Amino acid sequence: METPGRIATTPDALDFTVENVEKALHQLYYDPNIENKNLAQKWLMQAQVSPQAWQFCWALLSPDKVPEIQYFGASALHTKISRYWSDIPTDQYESLKSQLFSQIACFSSGSKMVLTRLCVALASLALNTMPEAWPGAVAEMVRVFQEEGGGVDGRARCLALLELLTVLPEEFQTSRLPQYRKGQVRGALGREWGSVCPLLQQLLRRADSPGAVKARVLRCLSSWVLLDVPLNESEGLVHDCFSALSDPELFDTAVEAIVNAISQPDSQRYVNTLLKLVPRVLALQDQLREAVQNGDMETCHGICRIAVTLGENHSRTLLEQVDHWQSFLALVNMIMFCTGIPGHYPVNETTSSLTLTFWYTLQDEIMSFESDKQAVYLQVYRPVYFQLVDVLLHKAQFPSDHEYASWSSDEKEQFRIYRVDISDTLMYVYEMLGAELLSNLYDKLGRLLTNTEQPTSWQHTEALLYGFQSIAETIDVNYSDVIPGLIGLIPRISINNVQLADTVMFTIGALAEWLADHPVMLSSVLPLVLQALGNPDLSVSSVSTLKKICRECKYDLPPYATNIVAVSQEVLIKQIHKTSQCMWLMQALGFLLSALPVEDILRNLHSLITPYIQQLEKLADETPNPSNKLAIIHILGLLSNLFTTLDISKQDDESADGSAPPVKATPPPPGPNPVVVVLQQVFALIQKVLSKWLNDSQVVEAVCAIFEKSVKTLLHDFAPMVSQLSEMLGQMYSTIPQASALDLTRQMVHIFASETDHFPPIKALFELVTSVTLSVFQQGPRDHPDIVDSFMQLQAQALKRKPDLFLSESLDVKAVFHCGILSLKFPEAPTVKSTCLFFTELLPHCSDVPPLARVVQEDGKLLVQAVLEGIGGGASRSLMDQFAEVLFSLNKHCFSLLAVWLKEALQPPGFPSSRITTEQKDNFSQQILRERVNKRRVKDMVKEFTLLCRGLHGTEYAAEY
């Protein structure tokens, strides 16, 4: 026997023999070596599409072969029929059809997986020949299988026929038929339903039909209704499905069939049929209650899916049938029962979550009626939605501590997500119920907290607060008259539990904007927040709440500032919080300090930062190792987060009418910005850290982040640092080029390049990083797509802010242009995007920056070639809009040259793709050159052309656009 390895590597077509296919299959299934498996897989895929497949596939189906080999034979047949239909001569259709029929008959009592593939192959043949070459295909299938067939028992034949009828619509959904054929075939299939429906009904209603046959009938119905079979034509069968729900064996497939039938978009046209289905659904309530009592989750789930599908897809139609309002209300109440199903999601029930979108849909429909109609519906449904709020808050309650402790982390996470969904629903319901909803929650909470007779469970209190928080987080509650009362109640809550404490924190956070308008209330909640800061279990909620308060209420916090800073410092030193919460805490302190007088800011900064500076000095002297690296990055992160929000300019705080509030309209104090003072003090230390860690991109990133955040926040106040920082950046980048240094340079160019005083250091830095990057390009830029990406963004920013930078003698404009052309061919999409941006910023300057005009004139053709290469298939299809922008810009700014370049670039045969004819290329050029105004049109032309180049025009892949 030949070595199995040889088979898979031989592409020679003559080797596609039965024996070799069997060897390759053996290798694919049983060879332990993964390389060999992969080779076999590749070879078999070639075999499957080879002309020899017609010979070997029938041989592989012979009864003495094992099912795996027979399966490959059947799959090869399907591939040939579905993808290479045009290769089959018309005079062979009939023999192919009868061979498939007889194979299906043979396999009807053989291997199920082979039978299914053969059915799919025959289905594909039917779709390719309907309606002209094979009219009445389905009727013929039914006839062939109902005739007594050579010794194959009736039940097996019946199952094979049902399998064939089931895969036929499925194969249609996935087939590669061209669009015009799809419409024809869909129509032909619709006409064939007349042959399918009576057969299915007869099999489903016969008392002696075996369970397996009935289950297959239901699957077959599911498959056909997806073709939009009119609901009134399948009405009888859908009613039969309802009858099948009482049989546990058929329950799941019956649910699937009903759900598919009533969720077809077309089904809402059949109002009478839908009205007849409502009582069928309502009749399932006893079965539902029984399932709840027996803890039978599957049955609950199935019945709920049916009720929700009917309600969700047809709520408008059913609402409009005013004479039947009571039965629709009964359906709504049945869905309410499913929402409130007993048990805790996801441990004792999984049904309630299915219903949440129904409540959105129903509300949308009610609110979309004109006002007089709407008023009538609101009268009926507002009470229902108040009940819904109670049900949802009950479902959102945590289980007992003992029970919750036994849940897995996955169950806890699912419950968390479920509560978020409930929160979204409540927020939505607020649109319908309005302020009354908040009063309702407040009354309940008040009763709970003031009721001395009955001790309340924390779960109850937590759920009510959670409801409040859900609404207050996204909806402006500043006008609600219950908030003062709520803030007054919060300190009365006895917090003896983490979940409750978390919700109290998040509720306070959600009310931060309200507190900014009512600062007198701060004194009653701030102590709670500061106390919670010391509890690691409340880390996320307490820190994010403090951050919100410091951001929204900063001008009211000076009296509390000393206390807030002291508590924050204490928890930072004790290392109570994880890294990200420490960063948030620093941002909170930045907001807080922004509102203080400058001398107070400096004093607080000093006490806050000194311990870290001392630690950093110590670390800077140590030999670099992984643990002190983490400590350095942590400290640098704390500083950059503090500087992100420490902003003493008062520009943000305009009142609603656009005038600045009188108290806050003080001009910024004279003298340097406190952040600059601190940065100048630590500059030398940062340089020392850098000198030791220049090789480490994470430390370099952390250093750059401090300055980048400061520049973004301070803008022109950063001016005193420009020359120092430019010099340091230049040294850093010359030693070891890193993307983060380019990103910081881009920020500096953005803010300071247009300022006369700062132009010299910025210009020197820009020239230095450009020449260093050019040498990276000479050594081979492929390993540094991030540097190339940031470099292109920097060049684009320079062109946008200060094109004069390109007038410099010491800047090699030609080399930068060539780097751009290289970068257009990178496989990383973000890099190509940034490069296209660079060219679209560059081309408009052909008229006013002579060095750019020269390079475009000399090398513009190379740019056109690179763009065409990308469009022709060299680049991801997601980048076509960016390439189109470059072409559009070329057309706008270099029109006469572009005409010549396009002609020359498209001259060579096979460029930009072997699939394109000369005529298509000429057509594309003319279209592009004609369109100088409408960029959208150019984008469409490029998309069209790229599909032609890739051979995808008119395929299902093209539809993704």
TIMI-65675 format. One record per residue (C-alpha): y, x, z; residue in one letter. Coordinates in steps of 0.05 Angstrom, whole numbers, padded with zeros to 5 digits, always signed. Each point is the difference from the previous one (the first is absolute). Layout:
<gumars>
YXZA
...
</gumars>
This chain:
<gumars>
+00000+00000+00000M
+00070+00026-00016E
+00045+00017+00058T
+00038-00062+00021P
+00066+00039-00003G
-00006+00009-00076R
+00001-00074-00015I
+00066-00015+00031A
+00037+00057-00033T
-00024-00012-00072T
+00052-00039-00039P
-00042+00002-00063D
-00007-00072-00023A
-00072+00009-00024L
-00021+00010+00072D
+00016-00072+00019F
-00074-00019+00000T
-00038-00046+00046V
-00034+00059+00034E
+00065+00037+00012N
+00035-00061+00026V
-00057-00010+00049E
+00005+00072+00022K
+00075-00005+00010A
-00009-00064+00040L
-00051+00034+00043H
+00049+00056+00011Q
+00056-00048+00017L
-00042-00038+00052Y
-00044+00053+00030Y
+00030+00070-00010D
+00028+00024+00066P
+00050+00046-00035N
+00067-00035-00007I
+00020+00043-00060E
-00062-00022-00038N
+00013-00073+00019K
+00070+00005-00028N
-00024+00032-00065L
-00053-00054-00008A
+00052-00054+00013Q
+00046+00030-00055K
-00057+00007-00050W
-00024-00071+00012L
+00069-00027-00011M
+00001+00035-00068Q
-00070-00026-00015A
+00021-00071+00016Q
+00055+00000-00053V
-00039+00040-00053S
-00028-00034-00063P
-00070+00018+00026Q
+00010-00049+00058A
-00022-00057-00046W
-00068+00035-00007Q
-00013+00021+00072F
+00028-00060+00038C
-00056-00048-00024W
-00053+00053+00015A
+00027+00009+00070L
-00009-00074+00013L
-00075+00002-00010S
-00039-00032+00058P
-00034+00066+00020D
+00066+00034+00019K
+00030+00000+00071V
+00059-00047+00013P
+00051+00057+00003E
-00018+00021-00071I
-00001-00072-00025Q
+00068-00011+00032Y
+00029+00059-00039F
-00028-00030-00064G
+00032-00067+00014A
+00066+00033+00019S
+00000+00040-00065A
-00009-00065-00038L
+00058-00032+00035H
+00045+00061-00013T
-00016-00001-00074K
+00012-00074-00007I
+00063-00004+00043S
+00035+00063-00024R
-00027+00016-00069Y
-00007-00070-00028W
+00032+00018-00066S
-00057+00050-00014D
-00051-00057-00002I
-00013-00028-00071P
+00009-00075-00005T
-00071-00010-00027D
-00029+00028+00066Q
+00033-00050+00047Y
-00058-00049-00004E
-00056+00051+00013S
+00040+00031+00057L
+00009-00069+00031K
-00073-00019-00004S
-00022+00069+00027Q
+00046-00010+00060L
-00026-00071+00011F
-00072+00024+00001S
+00017+00059+00047Q
+00035-00047+00048I
-00061-00045-00001A
-00045+00060+00015C
+00044+00024+00058F
+00011-00070+00029S
-00056+00015+00049S
+00012+00076+00000G
+00054+00044+00030S
+00062-00040+00020K
+00049+00057-00015M
-00028+00011-00071V
+00001-00075-00013L
+00074-00003+00019T
+00018+00057-00047R
-00037-00033-00057L
+00036-00066+00014C
+00066+00037-00001V
-00018+00032-00067A
-00017-00068-00030L
+00064-00029+00030A
+00040+00055-00034S
-00035-00015-00066L
+00018-00074+00008A
+00073+00016+00014L
+00004+00044-00062N
-00031-00054-00045T
+00032-00063+00027M
+00021-00047-00029P
-00010+00020-00074E
-00066+00038-00004A
-00033-00035+00059W
+00028-00070+00010P
-00031-00038+00058G
-00024+00065+00032A
-00007-00030+00070V
-00036-00062-00025A
-00050+00046-00036E
-00011+00041+00063M
-00015-00063+00040V
-00048-00024-00055R
-00038+00066-00007V
-00013+00005+00075F
-00020-00072+00009Q
-00055+00005-00052E
-00067+00019+00026E
+00000+00075-00006G
-00061+00046-00006G
-00032-00005+00068G
+00065+00010+00040V
+00004-00050+00056D
+00054-00053-00002G
+00036+00021+00063R
+00007+00073-00024A
+00026-00024-00067R
+00049-00047+00034C
+00026+00057+00044L
+00007+00046-00061A
+00040-00054-00037L
+00046-00009+00061L
+00010+00075+00005E
+00019+00001-00074L
+00049-00058+00008L
+00030+00033+00062T
+00014+00067-00032V
+00030-00030-00063L
+00068-00019+00030P
+00000+00064+00042E
-00011+00042-00062E
+00057-00037-00034F
+00048+00017+00057Q
-00015+00075-00007T
-00011+00004-00075S
+00042+00043-00045R
+00012-00055-00052L
+00067+00006-00035P
+00052-00051+00023Q
-00006-00048-00059Y
-00076-00002+00007R
+00006-00012+00076K
+00036-00065-00014G
-00051-00023-00052Q
-00060+00018+00044V
+00030-00033+00062R
+00008-00064-00041G
-00072+00004-00025A
-00026+00011+00071L
+00040-00059+00024G
-00035-00044-00052R
-00068+00026+00023E
+00012-00026+00072W
-00027-00066-00027G
-00069+00034-00006S
+00003+00036+00067V
+00026-00056+00046C
-00057-00052-00009P
-00052+00055+00009L
+00031+00025+00065L
+00007-00071+00026Q
-00072-00018-00016Q
-00026+00063+00035L
+00044-00010+00061L
-00019-00074+00009R
-00075+00006-00011R
-00035-00007+00066A
-00054+00050-00020D
+00048+00056-00023S
-00017+00063+00040P
+00056+00029+00045G
+00004+00063-00043A
+00015-00043-00062V
+00054-00041+00036K
+00033+00064+00026A
+00001+00027-00071R
+00030-00065-00026V
+00057+00006+00051L
+00013+00072-00022R
+00000-00022-00072C
+00052-00054+00015L
+00043+00052+00036S
-00002+00043-00061S
+00019-00056-00049W
+00057-00029+00039V
+00036+00067-00005L
+00007-00016-00074L
+00047-00057+00021D
-00052-00055-00013V
+00042-00063+00011P
-00011-00024+00072L
-00013-00072-00023N
-00057+00026-00043E
-00033+00036+00057S
+00017-00054+00052E
-00071-00026+00007G
-00027+00071+00010L
+00053+00016+00052V
-00021-00063+00039H
-00072+00025-00005D
+00024+00066+00031C
+00028-00039+00059F
-00069-00032+00009S
-00032+00070-00003A
+00042+00023+00060L
-00049-00033+00047S
-00055+00048-00023D
+00007+00066+00038P
-00034+00038-00058E
+00052-00024-00050L
+00061-00002+00045F
+00033+00066-00021D
-00009-00010-00075T
+00024-00072+00005A
+00063+00022+00037V
+00014+00053-00053E
-00009-00051-00057A
+00046-00052+00033I
+00053+00051+00015V
-00002+00028-00071N
+00004-00070-00030A
+00059-00025+00040I
+00040+00064-00004S
+00003+00003-00076Q
+00074-00003-00019P
-00014-00057-00049D
-00033-00045+00053S
+00066-00029+00026Q
+00005-00042-00064R
-00058-00043+00024Y
+00033-00038+00057V
-00052-00055+00005N
-00057+00050+00005T
+00038+00037+00054L
+00013-00064+00039L
-00076-00015-00002K
-00014+00070+00028L
+00044-00009+00062V
-00048-00049+00035P
-00058+00046-00018R
+00035+00057+00036V
+00019-00043+00060L
-00073-00022+00005A
-00018+00072+00017L
+00035-00005+00067Q
-00062-00018+00039D
-00038+00058-00030Q
+00059+00045+00017L
+00003-00023+00073R
-00075+00009+00007E
+00005+00071-00029A
+00056+00016+00051V
-00044-00025+00057Q
-00059+00041-00024N
+00042+00062-00011G
-00020+00000-00073D
+00058+00041-00029M
-00025+00000-00072E
+00000-00076-00005T
+00069-00005+00032C
+00026+00052-00048H
-00029-00036-00062G
+00026-00069+00018I
+00068+00028+00018C
+00004+00036-00068R
-00012-00066-00036I
+00053-00037+00040A
+00051+00056-00007V
-00013+00009-00075T
+00012-00074-00012L
+00063+00000+00044G
+00028+00065-00025E
-00009-00011-00075N
+00018-00074-00001H
+00048-00013+00057S
+00056-00021-00048R
-00044-00047-00041T
-00029-00031+00063L
+00068-00006+00035L
+00026-00037-00061E
-00055-00053+00005Q
+00041-00039+00051V
-00051-00058+00003D
-00051+00049+00026H
+00044+00036+00052W
-00047-00015+00057Q
-00060+00033-00032S
+00041+00062-00016F
+00026+00002+00071L
-00072-00005+00023A
-00016+00061-00043L
+00059+00038+00030V
-00026-00017+00070N
-00069+00024-00020M
+00031+00066-00020I
+00038+00001+00066M
-00067-00007+00035F
-00024+00062-00039C
+00064+00038+00020T
-00013-00016+00073G
-00075+00010-00003I
-00024+00021+00070P
-00015+00073+00014G
+00037+00066-00007H
+00010+00029-00069Y
-00036+00043-00025P
-00054+00001+00053V
-00021-00073+00009N
+00031-00029-00063E
+00024+00024-00068T
+00023-00066-00030T
+00070-00011+00027S
+00031+00056-00041S
-00021-00034-00065L
+00049-00057+00013T
+00065+00038+00010L
+00022+00001-00073T
-00012-00075-00005F
+00057-00011+00050W
+00047+00041-00042Y
-00019-00038-00063T
+00007-00069+00031L
+00068+00018+00030Q
+00025+00027-00068D
-00021-00063-00035E
+00034-00046+00052I
+00064+00041-00002M
+00002-00001-00076S
+00007-00076-00006F
+00069-00029-00009E
+00034-00017+00065S
-00015-00074+00008D
-00074+00010-00014K
+00000+00062+00043Q
+00027-00040+00059A
-00059-00048-00004V
-00051+00057-00001Y
+00035+00036+00057L
-00006-00062+00043Q
-00076+00003-00008V
-00009+00076-00001Y
+00050+00028+00050R
-00044-00023+00059P
-00060+00031-00036V
+00037+00067-00004Y
+00020-00003+00074F
-00074-00011+00015Q
-00015+00059-00045L
+00045+00046+00041V
-00038-00019+00063D
-00066+00012-00034V
+00022+00068-00028L
+00027+00024+00067L
-00065-00022+00032H
-00039+00040-00052K
+00045+00061+00010A
-00018+00004+00074Q
-00038+00060+00023F
-00068-00012+00030P
-00013+00015+00074S
+00007+00074+00019D
-00074+00004+00012H
-00017-00029-00069E
+00053+00042-00036Y
-00028+00063+00031A
-00067-00014-00033S
+00030-00005-00071W
-00009+00057-00049S
+00061+00037-00025S
-00011-00032-00068D
+00000-00070+00030E
+00064+00017+00038K
+00033+00024-00064E
-00022-00063-00038Q
+00029-00042+00056F
+00065+00039-00004R
+00006-00014-00075I
-00018-00073+00012Y
+00057-00005+00050R
+00048+00030-00051V
-00022-00054-00050D
+00014-00053+00053I
+00067+00032+00013S
+00018-00004-00074D
-00022-00073-00002T
+00043-00018+00061L
+00060+00035-00031M
-00011-00042-00063Y
-00009-00065+00039V
+00068+00013+00033Y
+00031-00016-00068E
-00026-00071+00006M
+00008-00012+00075L
+00063+00041+00013G
+00034+00008+00068A
-00043-00055+00030E
-00059+00047-00004L
+00035+00052+00044L
+00020-00053+00051S
-00071-00025+00000N
-00027+00070+00015L
+00054+00013+00052Y
-00016-00065+00037D
-00074+00018+00003K
+00014+00070+00024L
+00049-00026+00052G
-00052-00049+00026R
-00053+00054+00003L
+00043+00049+00038L
+00030-00049+00050T
-00064-00038+00015N
-00020+00023+00069T
-00060-00047+00009E
-00044+00027-00055Q
-00005+00075-00010P
+00006+00013-00075T
-00042+00050-00038S
+00039+00058-00030W
-00032-00017-00067Q
+00038-00066-00002H
+00067+00032+00015T
-00013+00057-00049E
-00016-00048-00058A
+00064-00040+00011L
+00042+00063+00001L
-00037+00025-00061Y
+00021-00064-00036G
+00072+00013+00019F
-00003+00072-00022Q
-00032-00019-00067S
+00059-00043-00016I
+00055+00043+00030A
-00024+00063-00036E
+00018-00026-00070T
+00045-00060+00010I
+00071+00004+00025D
-00004-00035+00067V
+00071+00018+00021N
+00019-00073-00004Y
-00057-00025+00043S
+00022-00028+00067D
-00067+00015+00033V
+00004+00076-00003I
+00043+00009+00062P
-00051-00041+00038G
-00057+00041-00029L
+00033+00066+00020I
+00009-00031+00069G
-00075-00017+00003L
-00025+00068-00021I
+00011+00035+00067P
-00038-00057+00034R
-00064+00018-00037I
-00049+00036+00045S
-00025+00054-00046I
-00068+00023+00022N
-00031+00014-00067N
+00011+00046-00060V
-00003-00053-00055Q
+00051-00044+00036L
+00045+00059+00015A
-00003+00021-00074D
+00021-00070-00022T
+00057-00002+00051V
+00025+00066-00030M
-00006-00022-00072F
+00036-00066+00018T
+00058+00038+00031I
+00001+00045-00062G
+00001-00061-00046A
+00062-00025+00038L
+00038+00066-00006A
+00051-00028-00049E
+00012-00060+00045W
+00011+00048+00059L
+00053+00037-00040A
+00039-00066-00003D
-00014-00015+00074H
+00003+00069+00033P
+00006-00031+00069V
-00075-00015-00004M
-00019+00073-00010L
-00002+00012+00075S
-00056-00049+00009S
-00048+00029-00053V
+00017+00074-00006L
-00032+00018+00068P
-00066-00031-00025L
+00002+00043-00063V
+00015+00064+00038L
-00055-00014+00049Q
-00050-00012-00057A
+00019+00067-00031L
-00039+00035+00054G
-00065-00036-00017N
-00040+00034-00055P
-00036-00066-00016D
+00066-00031-00019L
+00023+00059-00041S
+00010-00033-00068V
+00032-00064+00026S
+00046+00031+00052S
+00026+00056-00045V
+00010-00044-00061S
+00037-00051+00043T
+00045+00053+00031L
+00015+00026-00071K
+00019-00070-00023K
+00046-00011+00060I
+00032+00068-00009C
+00011-00013-00074R
+00027-00072+00007E
+00037+00005+00066C
+00025+00072+00000K
+00073-00017+00015Y
-00021-00040+00062D
-00045+00054+00028L
+00047+00054+00026P
-00004-00027+00072P
-00076+00008-00004Y
-00001+00065-00040A
-00011+00048+00058T
-00059-00041+00025N
-00032-00008-00070I
+00006+00075-00014V
-00029+00018+00068A
-00061-00046-00007V
-00011+00024-00072S
+00004+00073+00020Q
-00050-00012+00055E
-00052-00033-00045V
+00010+00054-00053L
-00012+00055+00050I
-00061-00035+00029K
-00026-00007-00072Q
-00018-00073+00011I
+00008-00019-00073H
-00035+00021-00065K
+00040+00039-00052T
+00025-00058-00042S
+00025-00038+00062Q
+00036+00063+00024C
+00035+00002-00068M
+00021-00073+00006W
+00025+00013+00070L
+00044+00057-00027M
+00027-00048-00053Q
+00016-00050+00055A
+00038+00053+00038L
+00037+00019-00065G
+00025-00072-00007F
+00018-00002+00074L
+00040+00065+00000L
+00037-00019-00065S
+00043-00049+00040A
+00021+00047+00055L
+00063+00044+00003P
-00011+00069-00031V
+00000+00037+00066E
-00054-00047+00027D
-00041+00009-00063I
+00003+00076+00008L
-00017-00003+00074R
-00060-00046-00013N
-00023+00040-00060L
+00003+00062+00042H
-00044-00028+00055S
-00046-00033-00050L
-00011+00059-00047I
+00003+00061+00047T
-00072-00005+00024P
-00024-00003-00072Y
+00044+00058-00023I
-00028+00042+00058Q
-00070-00018-00021Q
+00016+00016-00073L
+00028+00068+00020E
-00065+00015+00036K
-00042-00023-00059L
+00042+00040-00050A
-00021+00064+00036D
-00074-00016-00001E
-00048+00022-00055T
-00011-00060-00046P
-00063-00041+00015N
-00022-00073-00012P
+00019-00026+00069S
+00070+00029+00002N
+00010-00024-00071K
-00010-00072+00023L
+00048+00010+00058A
+00053+00028-00047I
-00008-00057-00050I
+00005-00050+00057H
+00065+00029+00027I
+00031+00005-00069L
-00021-00073-00012G
+00033-00023+00064L
+00066+00034-00021L
-00001-00028-00070S
-00015-00071+00025N
+00058+00005+00050L
+00047+00023-00055F
-00024-00055-00047T
+00035-00054+00040T
+00055+00038+00038L
+00059-00023-00041D
+00069-00002+00031I
+00034-00028-00062S
+00012-00074+00011K
-00009-00022-00072Q
-00061-00045+00012D
+00030-00046+00051D
+00039-00050-00040E
+00003-00070+00027S
-00023-00060-00040A
+00068-00012-00035D
+00002+00072-00024G
+00055+00023+00047S
-00019+00053+00050A
-00002-00025+00072P
+00062+00024+00038P
-00037+00035+00057V
-00040+00043-00047K
+00053+00016-00051A
+00017+00068+00031T
+00006+00057-00049P
-00053+00054+00008P
+00021+00052+00051P
+00029+00065-00025P
-00041+00064+00003G
-00070+00014-00025P
-00055-00053+00002N
-00045+00008+00062P
-00061+00007-00045V
+00033+00058-00037V
+00018+00032+00067V
-00073-00003+00021V
-00027+00024-00067L
+00047+00060+00001Q
-00024+00017+00069Q
-00074-00001-00020V
+00009+00027-00071F
-00019+00071+00017A
-00061-00024+00039L
-00023-00043-00058I
+00007+00060-00047Q
-00043+00041+00048K
-00054-00054+00000V
+00003-00003-00075L
-00007+00074-00010S
-00067-00002+00036K
-00025-00064-00033W
+00026+00006-00072L
-00072-00003-00026N
-00013-00067+00033D
+00023-00059-00042S
-00003-00048+00059Q
+00047+00041+00043V
+00047+00011-00059V
-00001-00075-00013E
+00016-00014+00073A
+00060+00048-00002V
+00025-00029-00065C
-00008-00070+00029A
+00049+00015+00057I
+00054+00019-00050F
-00017-00053-00050E
+00004-00056+00052K
+00065+00029+00027S
+00031+00007-00070V
-00020-00072-00016K
+00031-00027+00064T
+00062+00043+00006L
+00017+00004-00074L
+00066+00038-00005H
+00002+00015+00075D
-00055+00049-00015F
+00050+00044-00039A
+00006+00057+00052P
-00074+00016-00009M
-00002+00001-00076V
+00008+00075-00013S
-00046+00020+00058Q
-00054-00048-00021L
+00006+00018-00074S
-00011+00072+00016E
-00061-00014+00044M
-00030-00047-00052L
+00009+00053-00054G
-00036+00053+00042Q
-00055-00048+00018M
-00013-00022-00071Y
+00003+00070-00029S
-00053+00024+00049T
-00049-00058-00008I
+00020-00058-00045P
-00015-00068+00031Q
+00015-00071-00023A
+00035-00020+00065S
+00053+00054-00010A
+00015-00028-00070L
+00005-00071+00028D
+00051+00024+00052L
+00038+00038-00055T
+00002-00066-00039R
+00032-00035+00060Q
+00052+00054+00005M
+00016-00003-00074V
+00005-00075+00005H
+00052+00001+00056I
+00038+00066-00008F
-00003+00023-00073A
+00061-00040-00020S
+00043+00030+00057E
+00043+00059-00021T
-00007+00036+00067D
-00075-00004+00000H
-00013+00011-00073F
-00009+00077+00004P
-00057+00000+00052P
-00034-00060-00032I
+00006+00032-00069K
-00030+00065+00025A
-00057-00037+00034L
-00014-00042-00062F
-00002+00061-00045E
-00045+00038+00048L
-00052-00056+00009V
+00001-00012-00075T
-00015+00072-00018S
-00054+00005+00054V
-00033-00063-00027T
+00004+00027-00071L
-00041+00059+00023S
-00050-00049+00032V
-00006-00030-00069F
-00014+00067-00031Q
-00056+00014+00049Q
-00032-00068-00014G
+00027-00064+00031P
-00064-00042-00004R
-00017+00014+00073D
+00067-00025+00024H
+00012-00070-00027P
+00041-00016+00062D
+00048+00057-00013I
+00006-00019-00073V
+00013-00073+00020D
+00054+00018+00051S
+00031+00051-00049F
+00007-00053-00054M
+00031-00048+00049Q
+00049+00054+00022L
+00020+00016-00072Q
+00010-00075-00014A
+00043-00007+00062Q
+00043+00060-00021A
+00010-00030-00069L
+00021-00065+00031K
+00047+00027+00054R
+00027+00064-00030K
-00018+00017-00073P
+00048+00060+00006D
-00057+00036+00035L
-00031+00008-00069F
+00061+00037-00027L
-00017+00061+00041S
-00017+00066-00036E
-00054+00015+00052S
-00039-00065-00013L
-00053+00004-00054D
+00008-00070-00028V
-00050+00012-00055K
-00054+00020+00049A
+00014-00061+00044V
-00007-00044-00063F
-00067+00033-00017H
-00025-00010+00071C
+00016-00074-00009G
-00042-00002-00063I
-00058+00033+00036L
+00007-00048+00058S
-00005-00061-00046L
-00073+00021-00012K
-00020+00002+00073F
-00056-00048+00020P
+00037-00022+00064E
+00039-00064-00015A
+00056+00011+00052P
+00015+00068-00031T
+00005-00029-00070V
+00044-00057+00026K
+00049+00050+00031S
+00000+00041-00065T
+00016-00061-00043C
+00058-00014+00048L
+00024+00072-00010F
+00001-00009-00076F
+00034-00069+00003T
+00055+00032+00044E
+00005+00061-00046L
+00007-00033-00068L
+00066-00037+00012P
+00032+00069+00014H
-00013+00026-00071C
+00072-00019-00015S
+00036+00032+00059D
-00042+00060+00024V
-00006+00051-00057P
-00061+00039+00027P
-00038-00066+00005L
+00022-00020-00070A
-00026+00067-00028R
-00068-00005+00033V
-00011-00072-00022V
+00019+00018-00072Q
-00047+00059+00000E
-00059-00029+00038D
+00007-00075-00002G
-00058-00005-00047K
-00046+00029+00053L
+00022-00055+00047L
-00015-00053-00052V
-00069+00030-00012Q
-00015+00001+00075A
+00022-00072+00008V
-00043-00022-00060L
-00059+00038+00027E
+00006-00038+00066G
+00006-00066-00036I
-00058+00017-00046G
-00048+00002+00059G
+00018+00065+00036G
+00031-00036+00059A
-00017-00059+00045S
+00019-00068-00028R
+00040-00013+00063S
+00052+00051-00025L
+00017-00034-00066M
+00065-00030+00025D
+00024+00069+00020Q
-00017+00030-00068F
+00035-00059-00033A
+00063+00016+00041E
+00000+00071-00028V
-00008-00025-00071L
+00055-00051+00011F
+00046+00054+00027S
-00015+00046-00059L
+00016-00056-00048N
+00065-00015+00035K
+00025+00072+00006H
-00033+00039-00057C
-00012-00054-00052F
+00002+00041-00065S
-00042+00056+00030L
-00052-00048+00027L
-00012-00029-00069A
-00017+00070-00026V
-00041+00019+00061W
-00042-00064-00001L
-00015+00010-00073K
-00022+00072+00010E
-00038-00012+00064A
-00040-00058-00028L
-00016+00037-00065Q
-00065+00035+00022P
-00062-00044-00011P
-00035-00021+00064G
+00064+00008+00042F
+00013-00031+00050P
-00068-00034-00008S
-00056-00001-00052S
-00001-00076+00004R
+00069-00008-00031I
+00016-00008-00074T
+00060+00030-00034T
+00026-00070-00012E
-00003-00016+00075Q
+00037+00065+00016K
+00055-00015-00050D
+00006-00070+00026N
+00007+00026+00072F
+00054+00051-00020S
+00040-00053-00036Q
-00004-00049+00058Q
+00023+00053+00050I
+00058+00024-00043L
+00024-00071-00012R
+00004-00017+00074E
+00060+00033+00034R
+00023-00057+00046V
-00060-00035+00031N
-00040+00047+00045K
-00051-00055+00017R
-00018-00005-00075R
-00012+00075-00004V
-00047-00005+00060K
-00039-00055-00034D
-00005+00042-00065M
-00027+00060+00039V
-00051-00043+00036K
-00023-00030-00066E
-00005+00069-00032F
-00038+00032+00058T
-00052-00056-00003L
-00011+00014-00074L
-00005+00075+00014C
-00053-00013+00054R
-00040-00049-00041G
+00013-00054+00053L
+00043-00046-00042H
-00025-00072+00006G
-00051+00016+00054T
-00005-00027+00071E
+00029+00067+00024Y
+00063-00015-00037A
+00007-00064+00039A
+00015+00040+00063E
+00070+00011-00027Y
</gumars>
